[in-house]
Amino acid sequence: PPDVYRVEPPLDVRVLSALVDVPGFAELRDRPLPPVPALRGDEEAEIFSVLENRDLVLHHPYDSFDATVALVDAAADDPNVLAIKQTLYRTSGDSPIVEALTRAADAGKQVTVIVELMARFDEVRNIQWARHLEEVGAHVIYGIRRYKVHAKACLVVRRTDHGLRRYVHLGTGNYNDRTARLYTDFALMTADSEFGTDVSAFFSALTGYSDPPRFRKLVMAPTALRERLLKLIARETRRAEAGQEASIRAKMNSLVDPAIVRALYEASQAGVNIRLNVRGMCILRPGVTGLSENISVVSIVGRFLEHSRIFVFHNGGNEEVYLASADWMTRNLDKRIELMFPVESAHGRRKVLDALDAMFRDNVMGRYLLPGGEWQVPRQPPGTERFEAQLALYEQAERANAVTPGATLEPIGNLGRR
């Protein structure tokens, strides 16, 4: 039958990952790149005070996942914490996040966990975690009818001398300490009151206590994300038509939504400069005369799996920088619960923009999409120095940590060259 294929290699090559644990063979291994601490030990112990003074923007796996675990750990053990609310889409088999949520529920705190049972390949594990959390007294919600809950959000409600305070974690990737060492993802940790109000309303909507709210900071799918993205693209299009500078830079796993692609084509035809980093599927054809000559698409398949979603709009020079759990796919925009959120701190914006710019500079692992659908190694003049984005970003995190965790970032500059 035409739908049956015979292949010689094994279908599931993940079994080969066990070879990495075989001792020896140092000459065959990559240079170790252990995650860099994002906080000092004393800061992890005082995570609430840290967030009351500044936002944290983490870039995994360059920044350690420990700061995320520290937030949930502290919430579980702090007697002033009243409630923890969290989404779980994929997590590890011995998850420190679930262990902390268990302690919190055992201690009598209000623990609400939204577990997505339809997370592909993790259905059994998620059912097991959900039952375990229910047994210790957590309020477990088994997803939302007709929609996958793919958003990554955690809310901690804590009593302080000045009243109740909310602490928030939002991310582009899962609460999984193991994949956080292999996947590139961004996370925002903040005690900003508007973020706290929004995330609280988000959980109220998902738990059935309110209708979908109007957010100040967050943009949620399927209620508003598609419309917001199209409006942001259209705004750049109008600026270009008026003769103003206009640009869009975006990074995602896949780009397959027809309406988004049409909007990008229209923006390109108006003169908007569009640079896209798409690791996986992409139905857009860049570089087609009269259609998309102002669009370039690069893909990086490297040592770490590129998983973060970043959307940057020029906005007349007042750039808007967003992170999101959603790709530009119909399923994400229409059939999943997703969140997009802005990065507002100067340090956080710098970190996100550095990462995005590094993706577009990579001439080692980068591959550029041609109009006909082929991928091409970038052509470089003789003598061009090699620049590898993932290595540069690791070295940037490493050097910042050598001064002090969370220190000012060194410009990418000469990093990542080999």
N, C-alpha and C positions, 0 to 999 in steps of 0.2 A: 504493500500500500504506500502511496506517496507521503503519508504522514509518519512513517516509520523509518528511522535512520539507524544504520549500523556504524558504530564508532569503535575504534580500537583502544584508545586510552580509557582509564577509569573515569566514570561520570562524576564522582565526588572526590575531588583531589584534596579535600580538607583533611583526609586521613593522613596525608603526607606531613601535616604540621607536626606530628609526633617526632619526626626526624630532627626537628630543631632542638629537642631535649636530649638527644644523644650526646654524651660527653665527648670532648676532644674536637678535632677538625677545626681548630681556631683559624687556620688559613682560609677556610671556606666561608667563614662567617662575616657578616657585616660588622662594622664598628658598633659597639653597644651605644645606644642612645637612651639612657634611663630618663624618665620624666624628671623635670627640674621642680623643686619645691616652689610653690607660688607664695607661700607664707612661711615665716619663721615658726618654730615650735610654740613659742609663747603667743604668737598671733592666732594660731589654730585654736589654742585653748581659750582665747578671748575673741572668738570669731564675731560675736554680736557687737562688741565694741569696735572692731575693725570696720564692720559694715555700717555702723552708725557714723563713722568718720569719712568713709570713702567707698565708692563702688569698686568691685573687682570684676575684671574681664579676664577670663581664663581661656587659653588656647591649648587644648589637649591634642596630642600627647606630649607636647613640649612642656606645658605646665602640668604638674601632677594633679591627679583626681582627688588627692588627699583633702584639699580645701572643701570640696563638695561633701565628702564623707564627714569632715569636721563639723560642718553646719548641722547635719542630721544627727550626728553623735551628740553635739552640744545641746540640741533641742531635746533629745531623749533624756539627757541627764540633768538639765537645768530645772530646778523646781519652779522657776518662774515661767516656764513655757507651758502654755495652756493647750495648744493645739498644733498639730502638724498635718498638712494636707499635701498629697503628692500623687503624681501620675507615674505609673510603671508600665513601660511598653516592652522593653527587654532588659533583663538584669542577669547577673552571673549566678552560678549554681550555689556559691557560698557568699552571697551578696552582703557586704557590710552595711549597705543602705537598709536592706530588709531586716538585718540583725538589730540596727538602731531603732527602726520602727517597731520591732517586737518589744524592745526594752521600754520604749515610750508607752505602748499600749499596756504593758504589764504594770507600769507605774501609774496607770490611771489617767494618762493624758488622752485628750480627744485626738484620735488618729484616723484620718480618712484617706483611703488609698483607692485610686481608680486604676484597676488592672485591666489591660486590654487582652482579652482571651484570644483574639484573632491575630496576634502577632505571629506572622508566618515562621514556622520552625521552632517557635518558643511556646506553643500552646500548652504543652504538658507542664513545663516548668512554671508558667504563669498560673495555671490552675493550682499547682502545689503551693506556690507562695500565697495565693489568695486564700486558700483554705487554712494555711498556717496562720496568717494574719487574723482571719476571722476567729480562730480558736483562742487567740490571746486577747481578743476584745476590740480589734480594729473594725472600723466601719468600712467594708469593702464593697465597691461598686464594680460590677462586672461589665465594664464598657457601656457604650451608649447605643441604643437600637439604631440600626442602619448606618452607623458611622464608626469608623475606627478612631480611637483616641490616640493620636500620634504626637500631640503636644508634649513638651517636656517642661514640667513646672513643679516647683515645691514652694510651699508657704509655711512659715513658722510664725505663730502668734504668741507674743511674750509680754508678760507684765513687767513694766518698768516704773521708776519713780514718777515719770511724767505721763503715765497711762499705758494703754496697750500699744505695742509696737509690732509692725509686721516686717519680716525678713523674707526675701524672695530669691529663689534661684530659677533662672530660665535658661534653656539650652537648645542647641541644634542637634544634640545627640542624646543617647540613652543614659539612664542611671546605671551604667554597667562598668564596674571598675576594671574589668578585663579588656573590653573593647576600647576603653578610654586610653589604653596603651598602644592601640593599633590604628584607631580611626582619628582623623583630625576633626575636631569639633570646637565650637566656641560656647562659652557660658557667661552669663551675667549674674552677679550676686549683688544685691542692693537692699538697703533699708529705706529707699525713697518712698514717701507716703503714697504718691500717685501709683507707682508700680504695685505697692501693697494693696491699695484699694482695688485696682484692676484685677489682680490675681485672686483676691478674695472673691470678687464678683464672678470671675471665671469658674472657680470651684463651686460657688453657689448655683450657677447655671447647670453645671454638669451633675450636681447631686440632686437637682430637681427642686431647689428652694427658690429659684427665680427664673424669669425668662432671660434669654441671651441679652446681656447688658450692652450699653454704649460705653466703650472704653476711652480713657484719655491717652493711654500709652500703647496698649496692646491692639493688635488687629487679628481677628479670629476667622478661621475657615470653619465651616462653609458659609458663614453669614456675611463676611465683609472683605476677606482677603483678596479674592479675585477682583472685586470692584476697586479696591485701593490700588492694587498693582497696575491695573489698566489706567487709572487716573494718574498715577505717578509717571507712567510711560507717556501718556497723552500730554502731560505738563511739559516734559522735555521736548516733545514734538512741537508744541506751540512755540516754545522758546526758539527752537531752531528755525521755524517758519518765520519768526520775527527777526531773524538775523542775529540772535544771541547765541552765546556758547551753550551747548547742551551735550550731556553725555550720560551714559548708563554703564555701570560696571556691575557684573553679577557673577556669583559662583553658586553652583548647585550640582546635584547628582545627575539629574535628568531634565531635559527640556522637551516636552512632547505635547503641551497644551496648544491646540490650534489657534485659539483666540489670542493668547499671549504672543505667539509667533507672528500672527498678522499684525498686531500692534507694534511689534519690533520692526517688522518690514516697513510699516508706515513711518515709524520714527527714523529709520535709516534713510528713506527716500526724502524726508524733510531735512536731513543733514545731521541728525544726532549721531555722535560717535558712540558706538556700542561695542564693548569688549566683554566676552562671556567666557567663563571657565566652567566647562561641563564635563564631568568625569565619565558619565555613561551615555544613555540614549539622547540623541539630539536630532529632531526632525527639521530644524532650521538649516537652510543652505546659505552660508555666508559668502560674501564676495561676488554675488551675481550682479552684473551691471544693470542698473535701473531698478533693482529690487533690494539688494542688501550689500552694496559695495562698502558701506560704512560699518559693517558688522564683522568682527573677527571672533573665532571660537577656538579655544585651546583646551586640551585635555591633559591632565597629569595623572598617570598611573605609576605611583612610586612605592617607596618602602612602607609608607603609611597610606591607608585608604582615605582619600579625600571625601569627607562626609558633611562638612559645614555648608550652610547656606548663607550667603552674604549678598545684600542688594544695596547698591549705592547710586543715588541720583544727584546730579550736579546742582540742581535747584538754584541756578543763577549765582553759583559760587558759595552758597550756604548749604554745603553738601548734607544730605540726609543719609545716614548709615543705619541699615537694619540687619538684624539676624533673624533667622526663622527655622522652624522645624520642617517647613514644607518646601518641596521642589516645585518647579513650574510644570506640574502634571495635572491633568484633569482630576485624577483620583484624589490628589492632595488638596486641590482647591474646592472640590465639590462633594467629596465623599469621606472626608476625614476631618476630625477636630485638630486644627493646627493653630499655631501662634507665630506671629511676626512681632518683633519689638525693636525699638530704637536703641542705639548706643549713643549716649549723650556726653559722657565724661571725656575730656580731652585725651587722657591716657588710653582709655578704652578705644576711642575712635582711631587713635594712632596705631594701636595694636592690630585692629581689624584691617585698616587700610594698608599697613605694611604687609600683612599676609596676602591680601588681594593683589597688591602690586608685585609681590614676589612670584605669584603664580603666573603672571603675564610676562615676567622676565626670564623664566626658566628656559634655558636652551639645552638642557641635558635630558630631562624626563618629559618635557612638553612636546605635544604633537598638535599641529594645527589642522583644522578641518578645511578641506578644499570645497569649492562649489559643487563638485560631482559626488561628494560624500566620502572621498578618500582622506586619510590622515597622513600628514607629512611631517617629517623631522624638520625643524626650522633650519634654514640655510644660513650659515654664518660665514662672514669673510675670514680668510686665513688669519690666524693669530687672535681670533676672538676668545676671550676668557670664558671658561665654562661656568655657568651659574645654575645651581640646583636649589630650588625654592625650599624644599623640606629641610635640607641641610642648613641653609641660611637661617631659617626660622628657629631651628634648634640651637644654633650657635648664638643667636640673638638672646634667646631665653637663658642660655647657659651663662653668658657674660653679664646679663642683668642680675642673675642670682649670685654671681661671684662678688658683686658689690653688696647687695642685700636683696632678699626675695621681694619681688614687686617693684624693684628700682626702675628708674627711667630707662626706656628702651634705647639701646644703641642703634643708630641708623643701620639699615640692612647693608648699605654701602658695599664693602669688600667681603662681606660674609658670603658663605655658600659657594665660594670659588674653590676649584680643585684642579 
